[in-house]
Amino acid sequence: MAGLFISFEGPEGAGKTTVLQEIAERLKAQGQDVVMTREPGGIPIAEKIREVILDSNHSAMDGKTEALLYAAARRQHLVEKIIPALKQNKIVLCDRFIDSSLAYQGVARKLGINEVLAINLFAIEEYMPDCTIFFDVPPEVGLARIWKDQEREQNRLDLEKLEFHEQVYKGYQEVMLRDEGRIQVVDAQQLPAQVIENVWQIVSSEVNLHKNS
């Protein structure tokens, strides 16, 4: 049996990283074999690409260059970490995956969802998340959280204007319409404990379905 692949998506400041860590701990407490990872990154090569993409000094980066770098990092991450984990029947919880590229580069960078999808399908082949959880939070709320949290990594995308982040949010809405069956939405404006419980319900259901399939 193959493992279970769940991605966590959302705008900047949605809180998905914190929730992912809590969900991973709960799964581990149940005896589940869990792999936590992130994009771009997750393995040394992809982490180096992450540094290039998110460096606030790289404001001159072209949108297509950005999209290609994300796809390159995703490919290496997939073959080196995600696929081996799935083949070992592990649960993979990934902070961002292909949907981020479709929203950020496809819509916000105006490259086109289909164009960015084509690049990424070449990179990931048939590997898609079994379930994606979208943390729904308005851009202005997410950005306010970022600037309030002094410990959070500040990157090049955080420095974009509000209009860019509004386009990212719009992009996610378009992506969700394309794949409603895979993507489940959680209201990320709720108290953190409630967000965690809502996500836990989704993940628990997916784990049970996978176990019984």
N, C-alpha and C positions, 0 to 999 in steps of 0.2 A: 504494500500500500504506500502511496506517495504521502508526503507530509501535508501540512495545512499552511497556506500563505495568506497572511492578512496585512494589508497596508493601511497606514494612518495618514490622512490627508487634511489639508486645511490652509487657510491664509496664515500670514505671519502673526505670531502671538496667539494662536488658537488654543495652545496648551496641550497639544497632542503628545509631545515628547514626555512630559510629566506623567500623563495618563498611561502611556505605553509602558513606562517603567513599573507602574503600580499593577497593571494587568499582567505583566510578565511575572512579577513576584507571586501573584495569586495563582497563576498557572503552575509555577514551580512548586508551590505549596501543595498542589494536588498531585504532584509527582510527574507533571508533564515535562517533556524535554523541549525547552524553549530557546530560540535564538533571537536576540534583540539586535537590530541593525538599523542603519540609516542611509539616506541618499541626499546629496552625493556623499559617498564615503563607504564606511563599513569594512574596508580592507585597505592596506597601505597605498596601493596605486590610486584607488578612487579617492582616498583622503587627500592625496597630493593634488589631484585634479580639483577637489573641493576648495583647496586653498587658493588655487588660481581663479576659479569662478567667483568666489565670494570675497576676495580681497578688495577692500574699499578703495584701493589705489588703482584698480583696473576699470575705471569708469568709461574708458574708451572701447571696451569690449563690444564687438558687433553682435547683434542678436543671433545670427546664424552660428557664429563661433560658439556662443553660449549654449545654444541648443545641441550642437555637435559634441561639446565637452560633456554635457550632462549625459548624452546617449553613450559616449565612450566610457564614462565612469560607471554607468548602469550596466553595460555589458560585462565589464571586468568583475564588478560586484556580483552579478548574477552567476557567472560561471565559476567564480572562485569561492563564493559563500552560500548564496541562496540555493542554487541547484543541488550542491552536495548535501545541504541540510534537509531539503525536501526528500532526497533519495534515501536519507536515513530516518525518514518518517518523523521529522521534528516539526514543531510549530514555529514558523518564522513570522515575527512581528517587525514590520519595516516602516520606519518613519520616512514617508514619501516614497513614491515610485513613479510610474509612467504618467499618471494623471497630473502630477505637478508640472511636468514639461508641457502637457497639452494646455494647461491653464496659464502658466507663466510665459512660456515662449510662443505657444500657439496663438493665444488671444492677447495677453498683455503686451508682448513684443510684436504682435501683428504679423507673425510668420504664417499663420493659418493652422488650424487644428489638424487638417488632413496631411499637411506637409510635415509637421512635427511628428505626427503619428507614424508616417512612413519611415522616417529616420529611426524611430524607436522600435518599430516592428522588426526592422533589420537587426537591431541590437538584441532584442529579447526573444525573437522567434515566437514560439507558442506559449511562453511562460507569462501568465498574467495572475494577479492575486485572485484567490478564491473569494475573498470578501474585502471590500474597502470601506473604511469608516471615515466619513467626512465630518470634521469638526466645524460646525457652522457658527461663524462669528463675523459681524460687520467689520470691514477694514479699519475703521477709525477706532473701534474698541480694541482690536488686536494690536494696532500700532501703539495705542496708549499703554497697553500692558508691557510692550517691549521697552519703551522709554522709561517706564517705572521700575523695571527689573534691571538693576545695575549689574547683576551677575550673569545675565544672558549674553551669549556671543552676539556682538553687533557686526553685521556684514553688509556687503554692497547692496543687497536687495532691501534691507531695512532703510537705506538712505533714499530710496526712490520716493517720488511724490505720492500723495494720497491717490491721485488719479490712476497711477500705475496699479496700486493695490486694489482699487475699485474694479479695474479691468481683470485682475487676477480672479477676484470674487465672481465676476460675470463669467469668466472662463470656466470656473468650476461648475457653475450652473449649466453651462452648455455640455460639459463633459458628463454630468449626471443624467441629462436627458438622453444621451447616447447609450448609457449603460446602467439603466435604473435597477436592473436585477442584481448587479454586483455591489453597487454603492449604497450604503446605509447612512443616514444623516442623524447626527446628534447635536442638540442645541448646546453649544459650548459657552453660552453666556450664563448658564446656570452656575450654582456653587460648585467648586471642584469636586466635592464628594458626590454630588448628584451626577455630574458628568461621568465620573469613574464608574458609578453603578450602572448607568445607561450603557456605557461601552462594555462593561462586564457582561451584561445580559446578552448583548449581540455576540461577543466572543464565545461565551459559554454555549450559546445556541449553535454556533458554527462548529465548535469542537465536538458537540454531541452529534450533530449531523454527519460530521466527518467520521466519527467513531462507528456510526451505524450504517455507513454507506458501503 
